[in-house]
Amino acid sequence: MDDRSRTLLKILVERYIADGQPVGSRTLSRASGLELSPATIRNVMADLEELGLIASPHTSAGRVPTAKGYRLFVDTMLTVRPLETEPAAAEVAVAGQQLAPDQPQRVIASAAQMLSNLSNFVGVVTAPRKAGVFRHIEFLRLGERRVLVILVAPDGDVQNRVIFTTQDFTQTQLVEATNFLNTHYAGITLEEMRLRLKGEVDSLRAEIAQLMQAAVDAGSEALAETTEQVVISGERNLLGVQDFGQDMGSLRRLFDLFEQKAQLLRLLDNSSRAEGVRIFIGGESRVVPFEELSVVSAPYEINGQVVGTLGVIGPTRMAYDRMIQIVDITSRMVSHALSQK
């Protein structure tokens, strides 16, 4: 595609994002400043349509970008200025005051609401993933061959599991095992415990090895039952979006996505594996199941470790430069708030 075609596509996308109306050749001629005849512009638009970058709605002679056209625009034509130079900077900074260090769940809820308010679309944040690490393990005898395993995570979360053992342990033996495991294994991941158990099982006393295996199994079971949660704010904003408001079928599918959450979590999990802001544009992959939907997302961290993802969900016709700025600075604010000691 030559420079002329790229310029006209860029202008068409920007005008459609701003106005929400199909863009005609006359509008492109005026906005481009290029000395091109209407016939030349129509020919370029025909070429862009043949490439699948724009489409012509049945009710208009103008053109609108396709998901493929948005993707090319975002990847090669979009310029995102530093947020500090934008009017949005003050708005984001004021909203960010909600993210003062607090309980993690309150920070997450505030971040989702902040993203929704600033974007006027839907804000989503996945709750921090639980690390498979426990700072304290304790065993209590409940009865013959019945033991209560108490697992305390670094964040203070407590999980209790009742296990059944092949032999009957006295409380003295359980205290001894508790002290041994806390001295030698506290603070490492369950997977590391599992690997060390395999390597050290011959040198460990039988009861210690059995209880250590029980602790690993109970911890893994507890983590498996702790399903990752996603906080969603502003779904009703989509009712006022021109692109969705007249299509009840699209709205119904979108609200099903928010209600079921599993697909949404898979989408956001893709974002957590990459650095910085990512943009998913509807219809281009299985990640985004809807042609008219886009997601701008970024991972956030706690003390340098990626633990979750946040983002904005809205129509493909969104101001991507502004959404990138909002999502980027919000991820940094959340990371800072949750990393406070």
N, C-alpha and C positions, 0 to 999 in steps of 0.2 A: 504494500500500500504506500503510495507516494505522500509527500508532505501535505499536498493540497487536500487529499482525502482525509488524512489524520486531523488536519485543522478543522475541517467541516464536521467531522464526527465529534471532535471535542466540543465544538460550539453547540452542536445539536444536543449532546448529552447534558451539557450545562444548562441550556435553555429549558430542556424538558424537566430537569430536576427543579429548576426555579419556578416554572410556570405550570407544569402539569398538563400542558396542552401539546398535541402533536405539532412538530416543527416543520414548516413548509419552506420551499426554496426561496421565496421572497424574504422571509425572516432570516434565513441563513445568509443571503446576499448582503442584507443590511448589517448584520451582526459581525460578519467576518472581516469586512473592510477590504476584501479581495475584489479585484476588478474582474469579476467573472459574470458571464451572461447567465440568465435564468436557465437557459438550455444546458449550459455546461454544468451548473449545479445539479440540475435534474439528472444528468448522466452520471455524475459522481454518486448521487444518492441511490441511483439504480444499481451501481456497482457495489455500494455498501450493503444494499439489501440482498444482493446476490451472494455476498460473503456471509450473510446471516448476522450482520452487526446491527441492523435496524429493520424495522417492520412497518407496514402501513396498516393502521386500523381501518376497518371497513367503512367507518363513518367519516373519515377525514382524508384529505389529500396529503396531509403532513405525515411525518415519520416519527417513530418512537424507538428508543434503544431496546435491543434484546438483552437477555442475560449475557450473551457473548459480547455484545457491544459494551455493556457496563464493565465486564471483566477487562477488556482491552483498555478502556478508559482508566480504570482504577490502577491497573498494572503499569501503564506507560505514560499516561497523560495527567495524572492527578498530582498536584503540588500541595503538600500540607505544610503551611507555615507554622513556625513555633507558636505554641499556644499562648505564650506570654505576650505576643504581639497582637493577639486577637481580642475583640471585645468579650468573647466568651471566657477569657481568663479569669476576670473578676467574678463572673457568675459561677464558674467551677470552684473557685477558691472559697466563696461563701458557702456553697453547697457542701464542700468538703469538710466544713467545720462539724458536720454531723458525724464524721468518721473519727472523732477524737477517741483515743484508746479506751476501750470498754470491753464488755463481754463480747467474744467473737460473734455470737449469733446476732447481737444488736448491730455490730459493725456491718455484717453481711446484709441484714435487712435494710439498714440505712443506705448502703451502697446501691442496692437494687432500686430503691426509691429514687435515689439521686440520679442514677442513669436514666430512669424513666422520665423524671421531671425535666432534665436537661435536654433529652432527645425528643420528648413528646411521643416516644414510641414505647417499647417494652424493655425494661431493664431486667437482666437475669444474672444471678451469681450462684455458683456452686459453693456449698459449704466446704470448709477445709476437710480434705481427706484425712481419715485417721491413720496415723503411722502405726505400724506393727511393732511398737516399742512400749515396754512397761518399766516403770521406774521401781516398782515394788510388787512382789508376789508373796502371798501368804496362804498357808493351808490350815484349815480348821477341821477337827474330827467331828462329824455329825452322828456317826453310829458305825456299826460294823460294816467295813468296806465302803463307807460313804464319807466323802471328803468335800468340803467347800473350798473352792479355789477363788481367791480374791486377787484381781489384777488391777493395779493402779497405773494409769497412763501418765505421761509427763505433764499433761494439761490438767491432771486431777480427776479425770473421768474414771469411774470405778465400774468394773464388770465382775459379776459373781457367777460362778458356774459350779454346779454339783456334779461330781464325778464318782464313778464306781470303780474301785480298785480290785485287783486280783487277790490282794492280801489285806489283812486288817492292820492298820498302822495305829500306834499309840500317839497321843498328842505330843509326847516328848520327841518321837521320831519326826513328826510333822514340823515341829519347831526347829529341829536340827536341819531338816531339808529347806525350810524357809530361809534360815540364816545362810545356808550354803549357797542357795540360788541367788539371793539378793547380793551376796558378797561377790560372786563370780560372774553373774549373768545379767544383773539389772542394767538397763540402759542400752542393751543391744536389741536388734530386731528379732522377731520370731523366727525369721528365715535363718538368721545367724545362729540362733539357739538350736534350731533343727540340725543345721550342718555340724555344729560343735558336738551335739549329742551323738551324731553318727560316728564322729571321730574319737570321742572320749568315752563311749559307752562301756568299753572293757575296763577302763580305769576307775569308773564311778561305782560306788556301792549300789547294789541292786535297787534298794528302795529310793535312793536319790535319782537314779536313772529313770525309774518308773514315774516318780512324781514330776520330774522335769519334762518327760514326754507328755504327761497329763496337762501340765501348764501350757506347753506349746499347743496341744490340741484344743484346750479350752480357749486360749487366746485367739487362735485362728477361727474358731467357731464364733467367738464374740465379734470379731471384725467382719466376718461374712454376714452376720445379721445386722450390722450397722450399715444400712444402705445410704449411699451418698445422696444428699438432699440438694435440691435446687430451689432458690428463692426467686420468685417472679413478681414483678411489680409493673402495673400500668397496662394490663391486657386490654382494658376498655379503651385505651387510646387508639387502638386499631379500628374501633367503630367509626372514628372520625376521619380515617385515612381514605382519601378519594379512591385510591387504587383497590381498596377492599370493600368499602361501604356499600357498593351496589351489587356485590357478588356474595350472597349469603352462603353459597357452597364453599367458597374460599375461607370465609370467616369461620364457618363451622369446623373445617379441617384444622385451621390455626388454633382454635380453642381446644380442640381434641389434643393437639400437640402439647399445649401447655398443661392440660389436665393429666395426660398419661406420663409425661416427663421423661420416659425412658429414652426416646429418640432424641430429645433435647439434650439429655446428659451425654449421649454418645457424640453428638455434635460438639458440645463444649469440651469433651474429653480430647477431641482432635486438636482443639486450640491449645490445650495445656502442654502439648508436646512440642510446641514451637515457641521461639522467642518473639516478643513484641506483638504488635497488633496483626490479626489475621482477618480477612474478609471472605465470607462465603456468599456467593450470589446464586439465587434460586435457579434450579433447573440444570446447573452445570455438573452436579455430582449427586451421589446418594446422600451426601452429608446434609444438603439442604433439599428437602423433599418437595418444595413448592416453587414454581416458576416465578411467582411474584414476591418472594421473600428473600431478604438479605440479612446476614448476621455479621456484625463487627465485634470482635472479641479479643481478649488478651488474658494471659495467665497472671495470677498474682502470687506473691511469695510470703512465707513467714521465715524470717531470719535466713534469707537466701535460698530457701527450698520451695519450689513450686508446689502449692497445695490445692489450687483451685483455679477457676476461670470465671471471668465476668464479661458482660457484653450488652449490646443493644440489638434488638430484633425489630425490624421494620420492613417497609416496602423496598423493592429494588430502587424505586425513585426516592433516594434519600441523599442528603448532603454528606457525602462520604468524608470529605475533608474535615468537617465539623465533628462527625461521629468518631473518626479516628482520634481526634484530639481529646474528646470527652472520655473515650474508653481508655486511652493511654494514661492520662493523668489520674483517672479514677483507680486504675490498677496500681499505680504507684502510691496513691493515698491509702488504699486498703492495705497494701504490703507494709507501709510504714506504721499504720494504726495497729495491725495485728502483730508486728514484730517488737512492739514496745515491751520492755521488761516490767 
